[in-house]
Amino acid sequence: MDIFVVLWITTTIIGIIMETSFIIDVMKEATEAGYKINKKEVHKLLLPPALLFLPIFNLSFITAKTVKYYIFPLWENLSEIKSDNIILPLTIEEKLEYNMKPTNINAMKITLK
């Protein structure tokens, strides 16, 4: 029983870290392409919370989603993402702000404004 609890806690923490890393990468890619993630629709990119707390399955789902993203980037399906209202174009001020300092933190700051 103790092994299950340790496995559950460990995979949940790793899953949350992987999910956060994935969203940060998506925010950076979107900002570099001239878009920002619509914070009201970001849940469409995330795993449902119930899956995040299933040991081992959460890691396999997050890994599959991340691998799919890197093989078929979101920007190849730009029209689909725009129709789902997941991304919004950057304003001129936001583009200038990002280009002054193109980092992950700046991309997150622009997206989360």
N, C-alpha and C positions, 0 to 999 in steps of 0.2 A: 504494500500500500504506500509506503514511503517513497518508493521509486516512482510510482505514478504521480504523486504530488510534486516531486522534484522535477520530473519530466514535464508536467503540465505548466509549472511556474516558469521553467527554463524556456520552453518553446513559446510560451506566451510573450515573455520579455523579448526574445529574439525576433518573434513575429512583429511586435510593435516597432522594434528598431528597424527591421527590414521594410516595413510599410512606410515608416517615416522617411527613410532614405529614398524609397521609390518616389514619394510625393515631392521631395526636395529636388530630385533629378528631373521630374516632369516639370516642376515650376521653372527650373533653370532652362530647360530645353524650350519651353513655351516662351519665356522672356527673350531668349536669343532669337526666336523666330518672329518676334514682334507681337506676341500675345501674352495674356495673363490668364491664370486659372480663375474661373468664376467661383469665389469661395462659397457661394450658396449651392453650387452644383458639384463641389469637390467629392462629395460622397459617392458619386458615380464611378470615381476612380479607385475608391477604397473597397476593401473586403467588407462584407456585412459583419457586424460585431460578433455575431454568433460563431462565425467561422474562425475569427481571430482567437477564440478561446478553446478551440478543439486541438488537443495536443497532436503533434506531428502533421495532421492535416493542414493546419494553419501555415506551417512552413512550406508544405508542398504547393498550396494554392498561391501563396505569395511568390514563391520561386517561379512557378509557371507564369504568373502574371508579369513578373519582371522580365523573364526570358522572352515572352511574347512581345513586350514593349521594345526590347532591344533588337529583336529580329524584325518586327513590323512596327516601326516608330509611329507614334500617334499622328505625326505630321503627314504620313502617307494617306491617312484617312481624315484629312482636314475638314472636308465638307460634312462628314458624319459627325465629327466633334462639334462643328459650328452649329449644326442643326439640333444637337442635344444641349446646346447652350453651355457647354463645359468651358469653353475659352472665349475670351473677349479681346478685341484688339487693344494694344497699348496706346495711350495718348502720346502726343509729341513730348510732353513734359516727362512722362514715365520713360520713354525711350531715351531721352537725354540723361535722365537720372541713372538709368541702368548702364548706358554706355560710358558714363564717367567712372563707374566702378562695377564691372561685370563679374560679380561673385554670386555664389549661392545665397548668401545672406541678403544681398541687395535684391535678388530675384524674389526671395520670400517676403521681404519688406514691401516690395511693389505689389505683390499678389495679395498680401494680407491687409493692405490699406483699407 
